């Protein structure tokens, strides 16, 4: 009798459990997700200010910065909340991004810290099929290294700005094209102006060079990022990167592993190193990037 009573209590619960189990092929849940994994707007490959971890060796050419540079970045973009769309991979997501970019003079005995840029932002990202977008409110401030200050005794400037950036991207098979603009609404010093135009092109080889795991592979990548800065007139810069990327095969595998890449790098235009914002800079080098 006891066994029958237990079975009579369990059977309705089993039936309810079966009725609430999603059937194969059912649409994904659209409930709000806290601390989601993955990116709805894929990080830009060639953007010098993309929040990520990286280590690069650069040979620079500039009137005030002509040396060999060890450039590092310590940063990440964390998903806070996501509202999934009707299809897997679609939806809205709010992130928190933060990064420190630092440059060290490799020709000095103590590898002097020359410049450090601090960037923090709140990106709101969106994806619908092949279309994606990122609206980001961010702040950057820049500071000279102590060794550089003691050696050169320069006139230090308070370089910082707050901006709202909008980028829209479109996936076209192995290619990705994007464009947008920044509205700089607080800036110092005064020569920094109110606008930045940004655009670029990326390529990821569809077929992998080789597999590194069940859902990971190595592939060839290449990218070009072009920016136009409003500094008395419009001044252009370009950043190009190409090499090998190792990571998840596609959007369906996001969150199953990290991505790292070994990239050749080149840059020409107004320097991305904040304290030297008034100077032009070119460099070539090799970088290791993680995200």
C-alpha positions as CSV (number, residue, x, y, z in Angstrom):
1,X,0.0,0.0,0.0
2,X,2.8,2.4,0.8
3,X,4.4,1.7,-2.5
4,X,1.2,2.4,-4.3
5,X,0.8,5.7,-2.4
6,X,4.3,6.8,-3.3
7,X,3.7,5.9,-7.0
8,X,0.4,7.8,-7.1
9,X,2.2,10.9,-5.8
10,X,5.1,10.6,-8.2
11,X,3.2,9.9,-11.4
12,X,1.5,13.3,-11.7
13,X,4.8,15.1,-11.1
14,X,6.5,13.0,-13.8
15,X,3.7,13.9,-16.2
16,X,4.1,17.6,-15.4
17,X,7.8,17.3,-15.8
18,X,7.5,15.7,-19.2
19,X,4.9,18.3,-20.4
20,X,7.3,21.2,-19.4
21,X,10.4,19.7,-21.1
22,X,11.1,21.6,-24.4
23,X,10.7,19.4,-27.4
24,X,13.6,19.0,-29.8
25,X,13.8,21.9,-32.2
26,X,11.7,24.1,-29.9
27,X,12.5,27.9,-30.0
28,X,15.0,29.1,-27.4
29,X,13.8,30.6,-24.1
30,X,13.5,34.4,-24.3
31,X,13.8,34.9,-20.6
32,X,16.3,37.6,-19.4
33,X,19.7,36.1,-18.9
34,X,22.1,37.4,-16.2
35,X,25.8,37.3,-16.9
36,X,25.5,35.8,-20.4
37,X,28.4,34.2,-22.2
38,X,29.5,35.4,-25.7
39,X,29.3,38.5,-27.8
40,X,26.4,39.7,-29.9
41,X,28.7,42.2,-31.6
42,X,31.9,40.4,-32.4
43,X,35.0,42.3,-31.2
44,X,36.8,44.3,-33.9
45,X,40.1,42.7,-35.0
46,X,42.0,45.8,-36.1
47,X,40.7,48.5,-33.7
48,X,43.6,49.7,-31.6
49,X,41.2,50.4,-28.7
50,X,39.4,47.1,-28.6
51,X,39.1,46.0,-24.9
52,X,41.1,42.7,-24.6
53,X,44.3,41.2,-23.4
54,X,47.2,41.6,-25.7
55,X,51.0,41.7,-25.9
56,X,52.7,43.4,-29.0
57,X,56.2,44.3,-30.0
58,X,56.2,47.4,-32.2
59,X,58.8,49.4,-34.1
60,X,57.5,52.9,-34.1
61,X,58.3,56.0,-36.2
62,X,57.3,59.4,-34.8
63,X,58.9,62.8,-34.2
64,X,58.6,62.2,-30.4
65,X,58.2,58.5,-30.1
66,X,60.8,56.8,-32.4
67,X,61.7,53.6,-30.6
68,X,60.9,49.9,-30.1
69,X,57.7,49.6,-28.0
70,X,56.3,46.8,-25.9
71,X,52.5,47.5,-26.0
72,X,50.2,45.6,-23.6
73,X,46.5,45.7,-23.0
74,X,44.7,44.3,-19.9
75,X,41.0,44.3,-20.5
76,X,37.8,42.4,-21.0
77,X,34.1,42.9,-22.0
78,X,31.7,41.2,-19.5
79,X,28.1,40.4,-20.4
80,X,25.7,41.8,-17.7
81,X,22.2,41.0,-19.0
82,X,20.8,39.6,-22.3
83,X,17.4,39.5,-23.8
84,X,17.5,36.6,-26.4
85,X,15.8,37.0,-29.7
86,X,13.5,34.6,-31.5
87,X,16.5,32.8,-33.1
88,X,19.7,31.5,-31.5
89,X,22.4,34.2,-31.3
90,X,19.9,37.1,-31.7
91,X,18.9,39.6,-29.1
92,X,20.0,42.5,-27.0
93,X,22.9,42.6,-24.4
94,X,24.3,45.1,-22.0
95,X,28.0,44.8,-21.3
96,X,30.7,46.3,-19.0
97,X,34.0,47.0,-20.8
98,X,37.3,48.1,-19.2
99,X,40.9,48.1,-20.3
100,X,44.3,49.6,-19.7
101,X,46.6,50.1,-22.6
102,X,50.3,50.7,-21.7
103,X,53.4,51.3,-23.8
104,X,57.0,50.6,-22.7
105,X,60.2,51.8,-24.2
106,X,62.1,48.6,-24.9
107,X,65.4,50.5,-25.7
108,X,65.7,51.7,-22.2
109,X,67.5,49.6,-19.6
110,X,64.5,49.6,-17.3
111,X,61.9,49.4,-20.1
112,X,60.4,52.7,-19.1
113,X,56.6,53.1,-19.0
114,X,55.9,55.9,-21.4
115,X,52.1,56.2,-21.6
116,X,49.0,54.5,-20.2
117,X,45.4,54.9,-21.4
118,X,42.5,53.9,-19.2
119,X,39.1,53.1,-20.9
120,X,35.8,52.1,-19.4
121,X,32.5,51.8,-21.1
122,X,28.9,50.4,-21.1
123,X,28.2,48.8,-24.5
124,X,24.7,48.0,-25.5
125,X,24.8,45.4,-28.3
126,X,22.2,44.0,-30.7
127,X,22.1,41.2,-33.3
128,X,19.5,40.1,-35.8
129,X,20.8,37.5,-38.2
130,X,23.7,38.9,-40.1
131,X,23.1,42.4,-38.8
132,X,24.7,43.6,-35.5
133,X,25.2,46.9,-33.8
134,X,27.0,48.4,-30.7
135,X,26.0,51.6,-28.9
136,X,28.7,52.4,-26.3
137,X,29.1,55.1,-23.8
138,X,32.8,55.3,-22.8
139,X,35.4,57.3,-21.0
140,X,39.2,57.4,-21.7
141,X,41.9,59.2,-19.7
142,X,45.7,59.1,-20.4
143,X,48.8,59.4,-18.3
144,X,52.5,59.6,-18.7
145,X,54.8,57.1,-17.0
146,X,57.0,58.2,-14.1
147,X,60.3,57.2,-15.8
148,X,59.4,59.2,-18.9
149,X,58.4,62.2,-16.8
150,X,61.7,62.2,-14.9
151,X,63.8,61.7,-18.1
152,X,62.1,64.1,-20.5
153,X,60.5,66.6,-18.2
154,X,57.6,67.3,-20.7
155,X,54.7,69.6,-20.3
156,X,52.0,67.2,-19.1
157,X,48.5,67.6,-20.5
158,X,45.2,66.4,-19.0
159,X,44.0,64.2,-21.9
160,X,40.6,62.7,-21.4
161,X,37.3,62.5,-23.2
162,X,33.7,61.0,-22.9
163,X,32.1,59.8,-26.0
164,X,29.0,57.9,-27.4
165,X,29.9,55.5,-30.2
166,X,27.5,53.8,-32.6
167,X,28.8,51.0,-34.9
168,X,26.7,48.9,-37.3
169,X,28.1,45.7,-38.9
170,X,26.9,43.3,-41.6
171,X,28.2,39.8,-42.1
172,X,28.7,38.9,-45.8
173,X,29.8,35.2,-45.8
174,X,33.5,35.2,-44.9
175,X,33.5,39.0,-44.9
176,X,32.3,41.6,-42.4
177,X,31.9,45.3,-43.1
178,X,31.1,47.9,-40.4
179,X,30.9,51.7,-40.0
180,X,29.8,54.3,-37.5
181,X,30.8,57.4,-35.6
182,X,31.7,58.8,-32.2
183,X,30.2,61.9,-30.7
184,X,32.7,63.3,-28.2
185,X,30.7,65.5,-25.8
186,X,33.4,66.1,-23.1
187,X,37.0,66.5,-24.0
188,X,40.3,67.9,-22.8
189,X,42.4,69.6,-24.0
190,X,40.6,72.0,-26.3
191,X,42.1,70.8,-29.7
192,X,40.3,67.5,-29.3
193,X,37.1,68.0,-31.3
194,X,33.6,66.5,-31.3
195,X,33.6,63.8,-34.0
196,X,35.2,60.6,-35.0
197,X,34.2,58.5,-38.1
198,X,35.0,54.8,-38.1
199,X,34.7,52.0,-40.6
200,X,36.4,48.8,-41.5
201,X,36.5,45.4,-43.2
202,X,37.2,42.0,-41.8
203,X,37.9,38.6,-43.4
204,X,37.8,35.1,-41.7
205,X,38.6,32.2,-43.9
206,X,35.5,29.9,-43.9
207,X,37.5,26.6,-43.9
208,X,39.9,26.0,-41.0
209,X,43.6,25.6,-41.5
210,X,43.4,22.8,-38.9
211,X,41.3,21.6,-36.0
212,X,42.5,22.2,-32.5
213,X,39.5,20.5,-30.7
214,X,36.0,19.2,-31.3
215,X,34.6,22.7,-31.7
216,X,37.7,24.8,-32.1
217,X,39.9,25.5,-35.1
218,X,42.6,27.7,-36.5
219,X,41.8,30.0,-39.4
220,X,43.3,32.9,-41.3
221,X,42.0,36.4,-40.5
222,X,42.7,39.9,-41.9
223,X,41.2,43.3,-41.1
224,X,41.5,47.0,-41.8
225,X,40.1,49.7,-39.5
226,X,40.0,53.3,-40.8
227,X,39.2,56.3,-38.6
228,X,38.8,60.0,-39.3
229,X,39.4,62.4,-36.4
230,X,38.1,66.0,-36.3
231,X,41.2,67.9,-35.3
232,X,41.0,71.4,-36.8
233,X,40.3,69.4,-40.0
234,X,39.5,65.7,-40.7
235,X,42.7,63.6,-40.2
236,X,42.7,59.9,-41.1
237,X,44.4,56.9,-39.5
238,X,44.4,53.3,-40.5
239,X,45.2,50.1,-38.6
240,X,45.7,46.7,-40.4
241,X,46.1,43.3,-38.8
242,X,46.5,39.8,-40.4
243,X,47.4,36.4,-39.1
244,X,46.0,33.2,-37.5
245,X,43.1,33.0,-35.1
246,X,42.4,30.0,-32.9
247,X,39.0,29.6,-31.2
248,X,35.4,28.4,-31.5
249,X,34.3,27.6,-35.0
250,X,31.2,29.8,-35.0
251,X,28.5,31.7,-33.0
252,X,26.9,28.4,-31.9
253,X,30.1,27.5,-30.1
254,X,30.5,30.8,-28.2
255,X,31.3,30.3,-24.5
256,X,32.9,26.9,-25.2
257,X,36.4,28.3,-25.2
258,X,38.6,31.4,-25.5
259,X,39.9,32.9,-28.7
260,X,43.5,33.9,-29.3
261,X,45.3,35.2,-32.3
262,X,48.9,35.9,-33.6
263,X,48.7,38.9,-35.8
264,X,51.1,41.1,-37.9
265,X,50.2,44.7,-37.1
266,X,50.6,48.0,-38.9
267,X,49.4,51.5,-38.2
268,X,49.6,55.0,-39.7
269,X,48.0,58.3,-38.6
270,X,47.3,60.3,-35.4
271,X,48.8,58.3,-32.5
272,X,46.4,56.1,-30.5
273,X,48.7,56.7,-27.5
274,X,46.7,59.3,-25.6
275,X,49.4,61.6,-24.2
276,X,50.9,62.1,-27.7
277,X,47.5,62.8,-29.3
278,X,48.9,65.7,-31.3
279,X,51.5,63.7,-33.1
280,X,51.4,61.4,-36.1
281,X,52.8,57.8,-35.7
282,X,53.4,54.8,-37.8
283,X,54.4,51.3,-36.6
284,X,54.8,47.7,-37.7
285,X,54.9,44.7,-35.3
286,X,53.7,41.4,-34.1
287,X,51.0,40.9,-31.5
288,X,49.4,38.1,-29.4
289,X,45.8,38.8,-28.6
290,X,43.4,37.0,-26.2
291,X,39.6,37.3,-25.6
